[in-house]
Amino acid sequence: MSHLETTLAALQDKFGDVLEQVVEFRGETTVVIHAAANLAVLQFLKETLGYTFLADLTAYDDWPEEPRFKVIYQLRNLFGPVSLRVKCPLAGDAPQIASVTGLYPAANWPERELFDMFGLQITGHPDLRRILMPSDWQGHPLRKDYPLGYEEVQFTFNFDDIDKKKPYAKE
Amino acid sequence: MTAQDTQLLEATIDELKHLFSPRAQTGETMVLNMGPQHPSTHGVLRLIVELDGEIIVNAVPDIGYLHTGIEKNMEAKTFTKALVMTDRLDYLNNMGNNLAYCLAVEKLMGVEVPERAQVIRVILAELQRIASHLVWLGTHANDLAVQSMLFYCVRDREYILNIFELIAGQRMMTSFMRPGGLWRDVPAGFEEAVRAFLDYLPARLDDYERLTKNNPIWLDRTKGIGVIDGPTALAMGLTGGSLRGSGVNWDIRKAMPYSGYEQYQFDVPLGSAGDVYDRYWVRMLELRQSLRLVDQALAKLKRLGPGPVITADRKVAPPPRAEIGVSMEALIHHFKFWTEGFPAPAGEVYVATESPRGELGVFLRGNGGPKPHRVHFRTPSFINLQSTSLMSKDHYIADVVAIVGSIDIVLGDVDR
């Protein structure tokens, strides 16, 4: 039995109630779990099954579908190596997920990026600020309802006017 | 400055208060801004450093000055047209970015790349690695007072840029690799040009080693500076030369080979101390390994002989020009390809490649349409830069430039 099969069996066994789906696509395995259980599952994967390296942490927006956001953890067991993707769906209304910086210190900046780009609240993050956009920026650029361009240029005299009809996701 | 501006300024400082020790509040330590226009930050990196005399209490990187929204922009372009954005990510690793993105698209589409194209990709990716390492060496040495090095290294990089110009007509933003293969085959004179470079560089590298390796000033500035041990480096997500300098044997070209890297003989140089010197030395050795790889790939290219360099799948790659005049289907494919693009299946892939700086990963998601639903670049500079605070604690402020240089960041890669 390959390590990946062992992993899936162990997850099914231990986290069967939060495990929503296992997806195979182009030889990559994605495990969809309840977002509330992300810490418990990742801790189990890291400490028991050796997925010690967090290769990537990102998200995408399925707007207007619900649950809208999907947070992606790209984990890797360096012996093998075995890759596993963990996906946590989040509802669009006040999306929040627990920080994994305690398990994977590398998650610090990527989680700030999620906060910045998607407006996800990362609970328990040590330093949750915007990272790429300026600190006084309005809206979250990688949301699908955030326009890409073709905006009216805002000057001081028409700032509030334009701001009212701007279609960005307001908090 | 109006009252509103002052408020804003104070709010920003308040926001950062938790990052500094209580001693900064009383004025016992000094908070100093370094950058974003500092020559030794390799671009527009701003470091907010808290100093106790000349000793660093904490260094907080502040990034985003070069954020161009590439990931958002790519969502509005077809898979083919989005390729040109990747050149602009890490401007010292254009070929490598192209390669990572193309591999992701190919995996999503389930397309096979002809062997000749794969071999040329390896040659170009390794030449790009050499070019990138040369710029790193030049700027890093320049930061550490070996100023002549920058001129030598940039001159040598010129040979590689000339080769890129020969094949693509462009020196930097080549967009030469395309989903499915290459834009076109390499022209006559390519092999000779690369061979000439392979003959030229080793003697130059010997010189550069003589300039730095045992230079007492160099040793003073690099030995025991910015130490990070292997397990911490892995936990912080460090990859590439920065990780191997700490003695962790992890190279994606070996561990998870792509583009046929498993067919070539090369070693993965390792350090042990995890300091600035070891990271420097690992990259110096990597330059030689890249030369070895290019040499083998060139020989293989000669053995293979002429052949296609892009997939025959007309949905993913445009038909050859000559075919359009004689084939109705080719004309339709050509038109559909350049106007509508090709639909990708709904699904997501993650592809990891070894860029000169570490793991360059591409997360690509299709949703049945001709445009990517989400592209995310796991850029090595972004993740590696996180470790700056950790590495620079309790060192002199002058060592910050050595540490930042040894991580080898490119701000285009950090900010995307």
Interface residues (C-beta under 8 A of the other chain):
Chain A: F25 R26 E28 T30 T52 F53 L54 A55 D56 T58 Y60 D61 I72 Q74 L78 P81 S83 R85 Y104 P105 A106 N108 W109 P110 D127 R129 R130 I131 L132 M133 P134 S135 D136 P141 L142 Y146 L148
Chain B: L8 A11 T12 E15 H18 L19 I63 G64 H67 G69 E71 K72 N73 E75 A76 K107 L108 G110 L234 A235 M236 G237 W250 A255 M256 G347 E348 V349 Y350 A352 E359 G361 F363 R365 H373 R374 H376 R378 F382 I383 L385 Q386 D415 R416
